[in-house]
Amino acid sequence: MKKGTHPTYDLNTKATCACGAVFMIGSTMPEIKMEICSQCHPFYTGNEKVMDTAGRVDRFNKRKAATVKAKK
């Protein structure tokens, strides 16, 4: 194999989130800056909101209930 073709893997890469959280991870990059992480993402924090535009979720649930009822 040719030498020098693969980047070096560093186990002490500093990953910084916009919320201020800092993680030490492994990467080929010396430093990583991200916008969102597991500490501030709404899915992981429990602050997730379902955007119901024009009652689409309600219509879907009604159609789903109707198909379950029709199968019985």
Short mmCIF file of the C-alpha atoms (twelve columns), coordinates in Angstrom:
data_MODEL
# 
_entry.id   MODEL 
# 
loop_
_atom_site.group_PDB 
_atom_site.id 
_atom_site.type_symbol 
_atom_site.label_atom_id 
_atom_site.label_alt_id 
_atom_site.label_comp_id 
_atom_site.label_asym_id 
_atom_site.label_seq_id 
_atom_site.Cartn_x 
_atom_site.Cartn_y 
_atom_site.Cartn_z 
_atom_site.pdbx_PDB_model_num 
ATOM 1  C CA . MET A 1  0.000   0.000  0.000  1 
ATOM 2  C CA . LYS A 2  1.111   3.545  -0.647 1 
ATOM 3  C CA . LYS A 3  2.187   5.524  2.376  1 
ATOM 4  C CA . GLY A 4  0.667   8.921  3.084  1 
ATOM 5  C CA . THR A 5  -2.633  8.342  1.233  1 
ATOM 6  C CA . HIS A 6  -4.794  7.915  4.326  1 
ATOM 7  C CA . PRO A 7  -5.415  10.724 6.824  1 
ATOM 8  C CA . THR A 8  -4.287  10.264 10.393 1 
ATOM 9  C CA . TYR A 9  -6.984  9.323  12.894 1 
ATOM 10 C CA . ASP A 10 -6.901  11.368 16.086 1 
ATOM 11 C CA . LEU A 11 -8.722  10.091 19.198 1 
ATOM 12 C CA . ASN A 12 -8.681  13.499 20.884 1 
ATOM 13 C CA . THR A 13 -10.754 15.599 18.502 1 
ATOM 14 C CA . LYS A 14 -12.673 18.403 20.187 1 
ATOM 15 C CA . ALA A 15 -16.296 18.629 19.007 1 
ATOM 16 C CA . THR A 16 -18.047 21.847 20.047 1 
ATOM 17 C CA . CYS A 17 -21.788 22.466 19.714 1 
ATOM 18 C CA . ALA A 18 -23.477 25.852 19.348 1 
ATOM 19 C CA . CYS A 19 -25.184 25.261 22.720 1 
ATOM 20 C CA . GLY A 20 -21.774 25.126 24.405 1 
ATOM 21 C CA . ALA A 21 -21.440 21.369 24.880 1 
ATOM 22 C CA . VAL A 22 -17.947 19.991 24.275 1 
ATOM 23 C CA . PHE A 23 -17.235 16.347 23.392 1 
ATOM 24 C CA . MET A 24 -13.960 14.533 22.871 1 
ATOM 25 C CA . ILE A 25 -14.350 12.124 19.947 1 
ATOM 26 C CA . GLY A 26 -12.242 10.357 17.359 1 
ATOM 27 C CA . SER A 27 -11.951 11.877 13.898 1 
ATOM 28 C CA . THR A 28 -9.554  12.734 11.107 1 
ATOM 29 C CA . MET A 29 -10.257 16.432 11.657 1 
ATOM 30 C CA . PRO A 30 -8.467  18.342 14.450 1 
ATOM 31 C CA . GLU A 31 -11.610 20.252 15.561 1 
ATOM 32 C CA . ILE A 32 -15.325 19.967 14.744 1 
ATOM 33 C CA . LYS A 33 -17.979 22.677 15.241 1 
ATOM 34 C CA . MET A 34 -21.628 21.646 14.979 1 
ATOM 35 C CA . GLU A 35 -24.956 23.413 15.223 1 
ATOM 36 C CA . ILE A 36 -26.905 20.810 17.186 1 
ATOM 37 C CA . CYS A 37 -25.998 17.867 19.422 1 
ATOM 38 C CA . SER A 38 -27.737 15.233 21.553 1 
ATOM 39 C CA . GLN A 39 -27.899 17.615 24.528 1 
ATOM 40 C CA . CYS A 40 -29.849 20.316 22.696 1 
ATOM 41 C CA . HIS A 41 -31.701 18.380 19.947 1 
ATOM 42 C CA . PRO A 42 -35.480 18.486 20.554 1 
ATOM 43 C CA . PHE A 43 -35.907 14.753 19.869 1 
ATOM 44 C CA . TYR A 44 -33.479 13.755 22.608 1 
ATOM 45 C CA . THR A 45 -34.474 16.430 25.126 1 
ATOM 46 C CA . GLY A 46 -38.205 15.681 24.921 1 
ATOM 47 C CA . ASN A 47 -39.155 19.124 23.635 1 
ATOM 48 C CA . GLU A 48 -40.183 17.837 20.227 1 
ATOM 49 C CA . LYS A 49 -43.278 19.508 18.823 1 
ATOM 50 C CA . VAL A 50 -45.411 18.083 16.041 1 
ATOM 51 C CA . MET A 51 -46.280 20.755 13.515 1 
ATOM 52 C CA . ASP A 52 -49.867 20.073 12.523 1 
ATOM 53 C CA . THR A 53 -50.530 22.185 9.486  1 
ATOM 54 C CA . ALA A 54 -54.128 22.186 8.290  1 
ATOM 55 C CA . GLY A 55 -55.103 19.225 10.503 1 
ATOM 56 C CA . ARG A 56 -53.054 16.652 8.590  1 
ATOM 57 C CA . VAL A 57 -52.270 14.574 11.677 1 
ATOM 58 C CA . ASP A 58 -55.960 14.397 12.638 1 
ATOM 59 C CA . ARG A 59 -56.970 13.408 9.112  1 
ATOM 60 C CA . PHE A 60 -54.313 10.707 9.054  1 
ATOM 61 C CA . ASN A 61 -55.474 9.309  12.397 1 
ATOM 62 C CA . LYS A 62 -59.110 9.277  11.205 1 
ATOM 63 C CA . ARG A 63 -58.175 7.389  8.016  1 
ATOM 64 C CA . LYS A 64 -56.076 4.947  10.007 1 
ATOM 65 C CA . ALA A 65 -58.925 4.281  12.442 1 
ATOM 66 C CA . ALA A 66 -61.335 3.797  9.529  1 
ATOM 67 C CA . THR A 67 -59.099 1.182  7.888  1 
ATOM 68 C CA . VAL A 68 -58.645 -0.699 11.168 1 
ATOM 69 C CA . LYS A 69 -62.427 -0.628 11.681 1 
ATOM 70 C CA . ALA A 70 -63.051 -1.838 8.090  1 
ATOM 71 C CA . LYS A 71 -60.662 -4.779 8.530  1 
ATOM 72 C CA . LYS A 72 -62.645 -6.017 11.542 1 
# 
